[in-house]
Amino acid sequence: MKLYNRLLLLFPRRYRHLPHNLREGRIGEDAAARYLFLHGYHIRERNFVSGKNEIDIIAEKKGTYVFCEVKTRIQTYGEDAPFGRPAAAVDDAKQRNLIAAATTFEGRHRRENKFYRFDVIEVYLTPTYKVTHICHMESAFTR
């Protein structure tokens, strides 16, 4: 049963009924989860909520917990968009919220000899919601 539940974390969710901005985010999170899985990460949890704070993906690799914030945009990779790169949206306030949620997660899942880091994953889509590029920034910020 555990394996089945873990595999469910990788499969796309239903999002056709959602408005385009939420659909874009869900597609990006699904693509990021698959990307991490294919690169040797174990997906531990998705959309972990602690009060008003949320972590998109919590993964683990080689004894390190990775708290991932996924930012998805419909634009070409490397293109100068009006608001900059998607990772630019992870400002100081968002970082504080992620750190607070990660602290709650740590408190609930206390484990020995585990390291933690915060990553940002950019997902670029076409206007028809096809993933064109994924950019994984490891250790994007620290606490």
CNS distance restraints for C-alpha pairs under 8 A (distance, minus, plus):
assign (resid   1 and name CA) (resid   5 and name CA) 6.31 0.50 0.50
assign (resid   2 and name CA) (resid   6 and name CA) 6.25 0.50 0.50
assign (resid   3 and name CA) (resid   7 and name CA) 6.17 0.50 0.50
assign (resid   4 and name CA) (resid   8 and name CA) 6.31 0.50 0.50
assign (resid   5 and name CA) (resid   9 and name CA) 6.82 0.50 0.50
assign (resid   6 and name CA) (resid  10 and name CA) 7.35 0.50 0.50
assign (resid   6 and name CA) (resid  43 and name CA) 7.12 0.50 0.50
assign (resid   6 and name CA) (resid  44 and name CA) 7.60 0.50 0.50
assign (resid   7 and name CA) (resid  11 and name CA) 6.90 0.50 0.50
assign (resid   9 and name CA) (resid  33 and name CA) 7.66 0.50 0.50
assign (resid   9 and name CA) (resid  43 and name CA) 7.21 0.50 0.50
assign (resid   9 and name CA) (resid  45 and name CA) 7.61 0.50 0.50
assign (resid   9 and name CA) (resid  46 and name CA) 7.13 0.50 0.50
assign (resid  10 and name CA) (resid  30 and name CA) 6.65 0.50 0.50
assign (resid  10 and name CA) (resid  33 and name CA) 6.01 0.50 0.50
assign (resid  10 and name CA) (resid  34 and name CA) 5.78 0.50 0.50
assign (resid  10 and name CA) (resid  37 and name CA) 7.89 0.50 0.50
assign (resid  11 and name CA) (resid  30 and name CA) 7.09 0.50 0.50
assign (resid  12 and name CA) (resid  27 and name CA) 7.51 0.50 0.50
assign (resid  12 and name CA) (resid  30 and name CA) 5.73 0.50 0.50
assign (resid  13 and name CA) (resid  26 and name CA) 7.68 0.50 0.50
assign (resid  13 and name CA) (resid  30 and name CA) 7.73 0.50 0.50
assign (resid  15 and name CA) (resid  23 and name CA) 5.65 0.50 0.50
assign (resid  15 and name CA) (resid  26 and name CA) 7.15 0.50 0.50
assign (resid  16 and name CA) (resid  23 and name CA) 7.09 0.50 0.50
assign (resid  18 and name CA) (resid  22 and name CA) 6.07 0.50 0.50
assign (resid  18 and name CA) (resid  23 and name CA) 5.53 0.50 0.50
assign (resid  19 and name CA) (resid  23 and name CA) 6.05 0.50 0.50
assign (resid  20 and name CA) (resid  24 and name CA) 5.91 0.50 0.50
assign (resid  21 and name CA) (resid  25 and name CA) 6.47 0.50 0.50
assign (resid  22 and name CA) (resid  26 and name CA) 6.24 0.50 0.50
assign (resid  23 and name CA) (resid  27 and name CA) 6.13 0.50 0.50
assign (resid  24 and name CA) (resid  28 and name CA) 6.21 0.50 0.50
assign (resid  24 and name CA) (resid  72 and name CA) 6.60 0.50 0.50
assign (resid  24 and name CA) (resid  73 and name CA) 7.35 0.50 0.50
assign (resid  24 and name CA) (resid  74 and name CA) 7.88 0.50 0.50
assign (resid  24 and name CA) (resid 129 and name CA) 6.98 0.50 0.50
assign (resid  25 and name CA) (resid  29 and name CA) 6.18 0.50 0.50
assign (resid  25 and name CA) (resid  70 and name CA) 7.99 0.50 0.50
assign (resid  25 and name CA) (resid  71 and name CA) 7.28 0.50 0.50
assign (resid  25 and name CA) (resid  72 and name CA) 5.83 0.50 0.50
assign (resid  26 and name CA) (resid  30 and name CA) 6.15 0.50 0.50
assign (resid  27 and name CA) (resid  31 and name CA) 6.15 0.50 0.50
assign (resid  27 and name CA) (resid 129 and name CA) 7.54 0.50 0.50
assign (resid  28 and name CA) (resid  32 and name CA) 6.07 0.50 0.50
assign (resid  28 and name CA) (resid  70 and name CA) 6.92 0.50 0.50
assign (resid  28 and name CA) (resid  71 and name CA) 7.17 0.50 0.50
assign (resid  28 and name CA) (resid  72 and name CA) 5.39 0.50 0.50
assign (resid  28 and name CA) (resid 123 and name CA) 5.60 0.50 0.50
assign (resid  28 and name CA) (resid 124 and name CA) 7.85 0.50 0.50
assign (resid  28 and name CA) (resid 131 and name CA) 7.81 0.50 0.50
assign (resid  29 and name CA) (resid  33 and name CA) 6.12 0.50 0.50
assign (resid  29 and name CA) (resid  56 and name CA) 7.12 0.50 0.50
assign (resid  29 and name CA) (resid  57 and name CA) 7.78 0.50 0.50
assign (resid  29 and name CA) (resid  70 and name CA) 6.12 0.50 0.50
assign (resid  30 and name CA) (resid  34 and name CA) 6.32 0.50 0.50
assign (resid  31 and name CA) (resid  35 and name CA) 6.09 0.50 0.50
assign (resid  31 and name CA) (resid 123 and name CA) 7.60 0.50 0.50
assign (resid  31 and name CA) (resid 131 and name CA) 7.49 0.50 0.50
assign (resid  32 and name CA) (resid  36 and name CA) 6.16 0.50 0.50
assign (resid  32 and name CA) (resid  70 and name CA) 7.14 0.50 0.50
assign (resid  32 and name CA) (resid 121 and name CA) 6.88 0.50 0.50
assign (resid  32 and name CA) (resid 123 and name CA) 7.27 0.50 0.50
assign (resid  32 and name CA) (resid 134 and name CA) 7.42 0.50 0.50
assign (resid  33 and name CA) (resid  37 and name CA) 6.17 0.50 0.50
assign (resid  33 and name CA) (resid  43 and name CA) 7.14 0.50 0.50
assign (resid  33 and name CA) (resid  57 and name CA) 7.19 0.50 0.50
assign (resid  34 and name CA) (resid  38 and name CA) 6.11 0.50 0.50
assign (resid  35 and name CA) (resid  39 and name CA) 6.30 0.50 0.50
assign (resid  35 and name CA) (resid 134 and name CA) 8.00 0.50 0.50
assign (resid  36 and name CA) (resid  40 and name CA) 6.54 0.50 0.50
assign (resid  36 and name CA) (resid  41 and name CA) 5.29 0.50 0.50
assign (resid  36 and name CA) (resid  42 and name CA) 7.67 0.50 0.50
assign (resid  36 and name CA) (resid  43 and name CA) 7.67 0.50 0.50
assign (resid  36 and name CA) (resid  59 and name CA) 7.85 0.50 0.50
assign (resid  37 and name CA) (resid  41 and name CA) 4.91 0.50 0.50
assign (resid  37 and name CA) (resid  42 and name CA) 6.11 0.50 0.50
assign (resid  37 and name CA) (resid  43 and name CA) 6.82 0.50 0.50
assign (resid  40 and name CA) (resid  61 and name CA) 6.81 0.50 0.50
assign (resid  41 and name CA) (resid  59 and name CA) 6.03 0.50 0.50
assign (resid  41 and name CA) (resid  60 and name CA) 5.51 0.50 0.50
assign (resid  41 and name CA) (resid  61 and name CA) 4.94 0.50 0.50
assign (resid  42 and name CA) (resid  59 and name CA) 5.37 0.50 0.50
assign (resid  42 and name CA) (resid  60 and name CA) 5.11 0.50 0.50
assign (resid  42 and name CA) (resid  61 and name CA) 6.38 0.50 0.50
assign (resid  43 and name CA) (resid  57 and name CA) 7.28 0.50 0.50
assign (resid  43 and name CA) (resid  58 and name CA) 6.20 0.50 0.50
assign (resid  43 and name CA) (resid  59 and name CA) 4.30 0.50 0.50
assign (resid  43 and name CA) (resid  60 and name CA) 6.49 0.50 0.50
assign (resid  44 and name CA) (resid  57 and name CA) 7.78 0.50 0.50
assign (resid  44 and name CA) (resid  58 and name CA) 5.50 0.50 0.50
assign (resid  44 and name CA) (resid  59 and name CA) 5.09 0.50 0.50
assign (resid  44 and name CA) (resid  60 and name CA) 6.79 0.50 0.50
assign (resid  45 and name CA) (resid  57 and name CA) 5.97 0.50 0.50
assign (resid  45 and name CA) (resid  58 and name CA) 5.08 0.50 0.50
assign (resid  45 and name CA) (resid  59 and name CA) 6.90 0.50 0.50
assign (resid  46 and name CA) (resid  55 and name CA) 7.27 0.50 0.50
assign (resid  46 and name CA) (resid  56 and name CA) 5.51 0.50 0.50
assign (resid  46 and name CA) (resid  57 and name CA) 4.49 0.50 0.50
assign (resid  46 and name CA) (resid  58 and name CA) 6.16 0.50 0.50
assign (resid  47 and name CA) (resid  54 and name CA) 6.16 0.50 0.50
assign (resid  47 and name CA) (resid  55 and name CA) 5.46 0.50 0.50
assign (resid  47 and name CA) (resid  56 and name CA) 4.46 0.50 0.50
assign (resid  47 and name CA) (resid  57 and name CA) 6.10 0.50 0.50
assign (resid  48 and name CA) (resid  54 and name CA) 5.48 0.50 0.50
assign (resid  48 and name CA) (resid  55 and name CA) 5.15 0.50 0.50
assign (resid  48 and name CA) (resid  56 and name CA) 6.58 0.50 0.50
assign (resid  48 and name CA) (resid  57 and name CA) 7.39 0.50 0.50
assign (resid  48 and name CA) (resid  58 and name CA) 7.75 0.50 0.50
assign (resid  48 and name CA) (resid 101 and name CA) 7.91 0.50 0.50
assign (resid  49 and name CA) (resid  53 and name CA) 5.82 0.50 0.50
assign (resid  49 and name CA) (resid  54 and name CA) 4.43 0.50 0.50
assign (resid  49 and name CA) (resid  55 and name CA) 6.62 0.50 0.50
assign (resid  49 and name CA) (resid 101 and name CA) 7.12 0.50 0.50
assign (resid  50 and name CA) (resid  54 and name CA) 6.17 0.50 0.50
assign (resid  50 and name CA) (resid 101 and name CA) 5.46 0.50 0.50
assign (resid  50 and name CA) (resid 104 and name CA) 6.78 0.50 0.50
assign (resid  53 and name CA) (resid  97 and name CA) 5.52 0.50 0.50
assign (resid  53 and name CA) (resid  98 and name CA) 6.62 0.50 0.50
assign (resid  53 and name CA) (resid 100 and name CA) 7.29 0.50 0.50
assign (resid  53 and name CA) (resid 101 and name CA) 5.68 0.50 0.50
assign (resid  54 and name CA) (resid  97 and name CA) 7.58 0.50 0.50
assign (resid  54 and name CA) (resid  98 and name CA) 6.73 0.50 0.50
assign (resid  54 and name CA) (resid 101 and name CA) 6.29 0.50 0.50
assign (resid  55 and name CA) (resid  67 and name CA) 6.67 0.50 0.50
assign (resid  55 and name CA) (resid  68 and name CA) 6.64 0.50 0.50
assign (resid  55 and name CA) (resid  69 and name CA) 6.32 0.50 0.50
assign (resid  55 and name CA) (resid  98 and name CA) 6.26 0.50 0.50
assign (resid  55 and name CA) (resid 101 and name CA) 6.77 0.50 0.50
assign (resid  55 and name CA) (resid 102 and name CA) 7.59 0.50 0.50
assign (resid  56 and name CA) (resid  67 and name CA) 7.75 0.50 0.50
assign (resid  56 and name CA) (resid  68 and name CA) 6.03 0.50 0.50
assign (resid  56 and name CA) (resid  69 and name CA) 5.45 0.50 0.50
assign (resid  56 and name CA) (resid  70 and name CA) 6.38 0.50 0.50
assign (resid  57 and name CA) (resid  67 and name CA) 6.13 0.50 0.50
assign (resid  57 and name CA) (resid  68 and name CA) 5.05 0.50 0.50
assign (resid  57 and name CA) (resid  69 and name CA) 6.83 0.50 0.50
assign (resid  57 and name CA) (resid  70 and name CA) 7.84 0.50 0.50
assign (resid  58 and name CA) (resid  65 and name CA) 6.93 0.50 0.50
assign (resid  58 and name CA) (resid  66 and name CA) 5.67 0.50 0.50
assign (resid  58 and name CA) (resid  67 and name CA) 4.79 0.50 0.50
assign (resid  58 and name CA) (resid  68 and name CA) 6.15 0.50 0.50
assign (resid  59 and name CA) (resid  65 and name CA) 5.83 0.50 0.50
assign (resid  59 and name CA) (resid  66 and name CA) 5.06 0.50 0.50
assign (resid  59 and name CA) (resid  67 and name CA) 6.64 0.50 0.50
assign (resid  59 and name CA) (resid  68 and name CA) 7.72 0.50 0.50
assign (resid  60 and name CA) (resid  64 and name CA) 5.49 0.50 0.50
assign (resid  60 and name CA) (resid  65 and name CA) 4.51 0.50 0.50
assign (resid  60 and name CA) (resid  66 and name CA) 5.75 0.50 0.50
assign (resid  61 and name CA) (resid  65 and name CA) 6.75 0.50 0.50
assign (resid  61 and name CA) (resid  66 and name CA) 7.66 0.50 0.50
assign (resid  63 and name CA) (resid 113 and name CA) 7.32 0.50 0.50
assign (resid  63 and name CA) (resid 114 and name CA) 5.41 0.50 0.50
assign (resid  63 and name CA) (resid 115 and name CA) 6.48 0.50 0.50
assign (resid  64 and name CA) (resid 114 and name CA) 5.56 0.50 0.50
assign (resid  64 and name CA) (resid 115 and name CA) 4.51 0.50 0.50
assign (resid  64 and name CA) (resid 116 and name CA) 5.45 0.50 0.50
assign (resid  64 and name CA) (resid 117 and name CA) 7.32 0.50 0.50
assign (resid  65 and name CA) (resid 114 and name CA) 6.85 0.50 0.50
assign (resid  65 and name CA) (resid 115 and name CA) 6.02 0.50 0.50
assign (resid  65 and name CA) (resid 116 and name CA) 4.73 0.50 0.50
assign (resid  65 and name CA) (resid 117 and name CA) 6.48 0.50 0.50
assign (resid  66 and name CA) (resid 116 and name CA) 5.90 0.50 0.50
assign (resid  66 and name CA) (resid 117 and name CA) 5.14 0.50 0.50
assign (resid  66 and name CA) (resid 118 and name CA) 5.86 0.50 0.50
assign (resid  66 and name CA) (resid 119 and name CA) 6.69 0.50 0.50
assign (resid  67 and name CA) (resid 102 and name CA) 7.19 0.50 0.50
assign (resid  67 and name CA) (resid 116 and name CA) 7.53 0.50 0.50
assign (resid  67 and name CA) (resid 117 and name CA) 6.25 0.50 0.50
assign (resid  67 and name CA) (resid 118 and name CA) 4.87 0.50 0.50
assign (resid  67 and name CA) (resid 119 and name CA) 6.10 0.50 0.50
assign (resid  68 and name CA) (resid 118 and name CA) 5.98 0.50 0.50
assign (resid  68 and name CA) (resid 119 and name CA) 4.78 0.50 0.50
assign (resid  68 and name CA) (resid 120 and name CA) 5.53 0.50 0.50
assign (resid  68 and name CA) (resid 121 and name CA) 6.81 0.50 0.50
assign (resid  69 and name CA) (resid 118 and name CA) 7.84 0.50 0.50
assign (resid  69 and name CA) (resid 119 and name CA) 6.42 0.50 0.50
assign (resid  69 and name CA) (resid 120 and name CA) 4.90 0.50 0.50
assign (resid  69 and name CA) (resid 121 and name CA) 6.23 0.50 0.50
assign (resid  70 and name CA) (resid 120 and name CA) 5.92 0.50 0.50
assign (resid  70 and name CA) (resid 121 and name CA) 4.80 0.50 0.50
assign (resid  70 and name CA) (resid 122 and name CA) 6.00 0.50 0.50
assign (resid  70 and name CA) (resid 123 and name CA) 7.29 0.50 0.50
assign (resid  71 and name CA) (resid  86 and name CA) 5.47 0.50 0.50
assign (resid  71 and name CA) (resid  87 and name CA) 6.44 0.50 0.50
assign (resid  71 and name CA) (resid  89 and name CA) 7.76 0.50 0.50
assign (resid  71 and name CA) (resid 120 and name CA) 7.43 0.50 0.50
assign (resid  71 and name CA) (resid 121 and name CA) 6.23 0.50 0.50
assign (resid  71 and name CA) (resid 122 and name CA) 4.99 0.50 0.50
assign (resid  71 and name CA) (resid 123 and name CA) 6.21 0.50 0.50
assign (resid  72 and name CA) (resid  86 and name CA) 6.52 0.50 0.50
assign (resid  72 and name CA) (resid 122 and name CA) 5.81 0.50 0.50
assign (resid  72 and name CA) (resid 123 and name CA) 4.61 0.50 0.50
assign (resid  72 and name CA) (resid 124 and name CA) 5.89 0.50 0.50
assign (resid  72 and name CA) (resid 125 and name CA) 7.34 0.50 0.50
assign (resid  73 and name CA) (resid  86 and name CA) 6.51 0.50 0.50
assign (resid  73 and name CA) (resid 122 and name CA) 7.88 0.50 0.50
assign (resid  73 and name CA) (resid 123 and name CA) 6.48 0.50 0.50
assign (resid  73 and name CA) (resid 124 and name CA) 5.28 0.50 0.50
assign (resid  73 and name CA) (resid 125 and name CA) 6.13 0.50 0.50
assign (resid  74 and name CA) (resid 124 and name CA) 5.82 0.50 0.50
assign (resid  74 and name CA) (resid 125 and name CA) 4.60 0.50 0.50
assign (resid  74 and name CA) (resid 126 and name CA) 5.55 0.50 0.50
assign (resid  74 and name CA) (resid 127 and name CA) 6.00 0.50 0.50
assign (resid  74 and name CA) (resid 129 and name CA) 7.61 0.50 0.50
assign (resid  75 and name CA) (resid  79 and name CA) 6.93 0.50 0.50
assign (resid  75 and name CA) (resid  81 and name CA) 7.38 0.50 0.50
assign (resid  75 and name CA) (resid 124 and name CA) 6.02 0.50 0.50
assign (resid  75 and name CA) (resid 125 and name CA) 6.15 0.50 0.50
assign (resid  75 and name CA) (resid 126 and name CA) 6.41 0.50 0.50
assign (resid  75 and name CA) (resid 127 and name CA) 7.80 0.50 0.50
assign (resid  76 and name CA) (resid 124 and name CA) 6.50 0.50 0.50
assign (resid  76 and name CA) (resid 125 and name CA) 7.36 0.50 0.50
assign (resid  76 and name CA) (resid 126 and name CA) 7.39 0.50 0.50
assign (resid  76 and name CA) (resid 132 and name CA) 7.74 0.50 0.50
assign (resid  77 and name CA) (resid 124 and name CA) 6.24 0.50 0.50
assign (resid  77 and name CA) (resid 132 and name CA) 7.75 0.50 0.50
assign (resid  77 and name CA) (resid 133 and name CA) 6.51 0.50 0.50
assign (resid  78 and name CA) (resid  85 and name CA) 7.93 0.50 0.50
assign (resid  80 and name CA) (resid  84 and name CA) 6.15 0.50 0.50
assign (resid  80 and name CA) (resid  85 and name CA) 7.52 0.50 0.50
assign (resid  81 and name CA) (resid  85 and name CA) 6.96 0.50 0.50
assign (resid  84 and name CA) (resid  88 and name CA) 6.47 0.50 0.50
assign (resid  85 and name CA) (resid  89 and name CA) 7.80 0.50 0.50
assign (resid  86 and name CA) (resid  90 and name CA) 7.99 0.50 0.50
assign (resid  86 and name CA) (resid 122 and name CA) 6.03 0.50 0.50
assign (resid  87 and name CA) (resid 120 and name CA) 6.59 0.50 0.50
assign (resid  87 and name CA) (resid 121 and name CA) 7.53 0.50 0.50
assign (resid  87 and name CA) (resid 122 and name CA) 6.42 0.50 0.50
assign (resid  90 and name CA) (resid  94 and name CA) 5.46 0.50 0.50
assign (resid  90 and name CA) (resid  95 and name CA) 6.37 0.50 0.50
assign (resid  91 and name CA) (resid  95 and name CA) 6.18 0.50 0.50
assign (resid  92 and name CA) (resid  96 and name CA) 6.21 0.50 0.50
assign (resid  93 and name CA) (resid  97 and name CA) 6.33 0.50 0.50
assign (resid  94 and name CA) (resid  98 and name CA) 6.21 0.50 0.50
assign (resid  95 and name CA) (resid  99 and name CA) 6.13 0.50 0.50
assign (resid  95 and name CA) (resid 141 and name CA) 7.75 0.50 0.50
assign (resid  96 and name CA) (resid 100 and name CA) 6.15 0.50 0.50
assign (resid  97 and name CA) (resid 101 and name CA) 6.27 0.50 0.50
assign (resid  98 and name CA) (resid 102 and name CA) 6.04 0.50 0.50
assign (resid  99 and name CA) (resid 103 and name CA) 6.09 0.50 0.50
assign (resid  99 and name CA) (resid 143 and name CA) 6.55 0.50 0.50
assign (resid 100 and name CA) (resid 104 and name CA) 6.45 0.50 0.50
assign (resid 101 and name CA) (resid 105 and name CA) 6.26 0.50 0.50
assign (resid 102 and name CA) (resid 106 and name CA) 6.09 0.50 0.50
assign (resid 103 and name CA) (resid 107 and name CA) 6.24 0.50 0.50
assign (resid 104 and name CA) (resid 108 and name CA) 6.37 0.50 0.50
assign (resid 105 and name CA) (resid 109 and name CA) 6.04 0.50 0.50
assign (resid 106 and name CA) (resid 110 and name CA) 5.54 0.50 0.50
assign (resid 117 and name CA) (resid 138 and name CA) 7.85 0.50 0.50
assign (resid 117 and name CA) (resid 139 and name CA) 5.67 0.50 0.50
assign (resid 117 and name CA) (resid 141 and name CA) 7.92 0.50 0.50
assign (resid 117 and name CA) (resid 142 and name CA) 6.99 0.50 0.50
assign (resid 118 and name CA) (resid 138 and name CA) 7.03 0.50 0.50
assign (resid 118 and name CA) (resid 139 and name CA) 5.18 0.50 0.50
assign (resid 118 and name CA) (resid 140 and name CA) 6.01 0.50 0.50
assign (resid 118 and name CA) (resid 141 and name CA) 6.02 0.50 0.50
assign (resid 118 and name CA) (resid 142 and name CA) 6.64 0.50 0.50
assign (resid 119 and name CA) (resid 136 and name CA) 7.24 0.50 0.50
assign (resid 119 and name CA) (resid 137 and name CA) 5.62 0.50 0.50
assign (resid 119 and name CA) (resid 138 and name CA) 4.72 0.50 0.50
assign (resid 119 and name CA) (resid 139 and name CA) 5.10 0.50 0.50
assign (resid 119 and name CA) (resid 140 and name CA) 5.10 0.50 0.50
assign (resid 119 and name CA) (resid 141 and name CA) 7.29 0.50 0.50
assign (resid 120 and name CA) (resid 136 and name CA) 6.21 0.50 0.50
assign (resid 120 and name CA) (resid 137 and name CA) 5.24 0.50 0.50
assign (resid 120 and name CA) (resid 138 and name CA) 6.81 0.50 0.50
assign (resid 120 and name CA) (resid 139 and name CA) 7.90 0.50 0.50
assign (resid 120 and name CA) (resid 140 and name CA) 6.05 0.50 0.50
assign (resid 121 and name CA) (resid 134 and name CA) 6.94 0.50 0.50
assign (resid 121 and name CA) (resid 135 and name CA) 5.68 0.50 0.50
assign (resid 121 and name CA) (resid 136 and name CA) 4.50 0.50 0.50
assign (resid 121 and name CA) (resid 137 and name CA) 6.02 0.50 0.50
assign (resid 122 and name CA) (resid 134 and name CA) 5.64 0.50 0.50
assign (resid 122 and name CA) (resid 135 and name CA) 4.99 0.50 0.50
assign (resid 122 and name CA) (resid 136 and name CA) 6.44 0.50 0.50
assign (resid 123 and name CA) (resid 131 and name CA) 7.00 0.50 0.50
assign (resid 123 and name CA) (resid 132 and name CA) 7.79 0.50 0.50
assign (resid 123 and name CA) (resid 133 and name CA) 6.02 0.50 0.50
assign (resid 123 and name CA) (resid 134 and name CA) 4.65 0.50 0.50
assign (resid 123 and name CA) (resid 135 and name CA) 6.55 0.50 0.50
assign (resid 124 and name CA) (resid 131 and name CA) 5.88 0.50 0.50
assign (resid 124 and name CA) (resid 132 and name CA) 5.63 0.50 0.50
assign (resid 124 and name CA) (resid 133 and name CA) 5.20 0.50 0.50
assign (resid 124 and name CA) (resid 134 and name CA) 6.35 0.50 0.50
assign (resid 125 and name CA) (resid 129 and name CA) 5.33 0.50 0.50
assign (resid 125 and name CA) (resid 130 and name CA) 5.25 0.50 0.50
assign (resid 125 and name CA) (resid 131 and name CA) 4.53 0.50 0.50
assign (resid 125 and name CA) (resid 132 and name CA) 5.51 0.50 0.50
assign (resid 125 and name CA) (resid 133 and name CA) 7.34 0.50 0.50
assign (resid 126 and name CA) (resid 130 and name CA) 5.24 0.50 0.50
assign (resid 126 and name CA) (resid 131 and name CA) 6.60 0.50 0.50
assign (resid 126 and name CA) (resid 132 and name CA) 6.76 0.50 0.50
